[in-house]
Amino acid sequence: MLIRIAHSPDSDDAFMFYPLTAGVIDTEGLQIEHVLADIQTLNEHALKGTYEVSAVSFHAYPYISDKYLVLPSGGSVGDGYGPIVVVRERIESLKGERVAVPGLLTTAYLVLKLYEPDFEPVVYPFDKIIDAVLSGEVKAGLLIHEGQLIYEDRGLVKLVDLGQWWKEKTSLPLPLGCNVVRKDLGLELIRKIERLMKESVRYALAHKEEALSFAKNYARDIKDDHLKVDRFVSMYVNHRTLDYGEDGRKAVRLLLTLGYEKGIIKVPPPKIIFSDERS
């Protein structure tokens, strides 16, 4: 059976999916096809239920919960760090300012709205946000992916790390992205996909240099800096990627609940979120 796995062409996703991409683990009879797209595009496809398995933003999950469950492995979680708001020169507040964001369904945008509700979002491709800030098109930019490691090299300064702010506010890690599986595949196939996803992450972590050599091809501006690639991958592929843990799952529910209570998320979060909660 063909299972399409859609994920971002980024070094952290490339790292965790390397064992499946390269065929180094047993796929239990499934034919795996990888589809690469940026996270905003993946969120939009998930609204239509396009792919059997997909990486999505947690912000998008309530809108697709009728079609998908969250896999217990494969998540991107920042523990005391996360998306960063950068500016050319330090300002007192983002209130009323134009801020470049990587998509209105990204978790980064959701957390920024929790941090400062009153700003003007301007959507840019995630890899064009630094340039937008430097050019003065916007006052600030919300950085995800490798941009979090290179903004200082480009002459920008950090206004706030939203993962650090969230940790101080809640004492919890910040769940950013997840891998979801379509409900209509049925419980037996979902359980098989759960095993494959966990084994892919486990293998990558156990064979780090091997997986990093593959992942660096997707690292864009930092691909020639092994230490930065290693640092970025380690930020978002670690023990929490194997399993969110009790506090990680609590953080998911709190994030979605706060987003709904503040009117940022327009539909209530579902009671059942993770695929291993369904029997």
Stockholm file with secondary structure:
# STOCKHOLM 1.0

chainA/1-279         MLIRIAHSPDSDDAFMFYPLTAGVIDTEGLQIEHVLADIQTLNEHALKGTYEVSAVSFHAYPYISDKYLVLPSGGSVGDGYGPIVVVRERIESLKGERVAVPGLLTTAYLVLKLYEPDFEPVVYPFDKIIDAVLSGEVKAGLLIHEGQLIYEDRGLVKLVDLGQWWKEKTSLPLPLGCNVVRKDLGLELIRKIERLMKESVRYALAHKEEALSFAKNYARDIKDDHLKVDRFVSMYVNHRTLDYGEDGRKAVRLLLTLGYEKGIIKVPPPKIIFSDERS
#=GR chainA/1-279 SS CEEEEEECSSHHHHHHHHHHHTTCSCCTTCEEEEEECCHHHHHHHHHHTCCSEEEEEGGGHHHHTTTEEECSSSCEEESSCCCEEEESSCCSCCTTCEEEESCTTSHHHHHHHHHCSCCEEEECCGGGHHHHHHHTSSSEEEECTTHHHHTTTTTCEEEEEHHHHHHHHHSSCEEEEEEEEEGGGCHHHHHHHHHHHHHHHHHHHHTHHHHHHHHGGGCGGGTTCHHHHHHHHHHHSSHHHHCCHHHHHHHHHHHHHHHHHTTSSSSCCCSCCBGGGCC
#=GC SS_cons         CEEEEEECSSHHHHHHHHHHHTTCSCCTTCEEEEEECCHHHHHHHHHHTCCSEEEEEGGGHHHHTTTEEECSSSCEEESSCCCEEEESSCCSCCTTCEEEESCTTSHHHHHHHHHCSCCEEEECCGGGHHHHHHHTSSSEEEECTTHHHHTTTTTCEEEEEHHHHHHHHHSSCEEEEEEEEEGGGCHHHHHHHHHHHHHHHHHHHHTHHHHHHHHGGGCGGGTTCHHHHHHHHHHHSSHHHHCCHHHHHHHHHHHHHHHHHTTSSSSCCCSCCBGGGCC
//
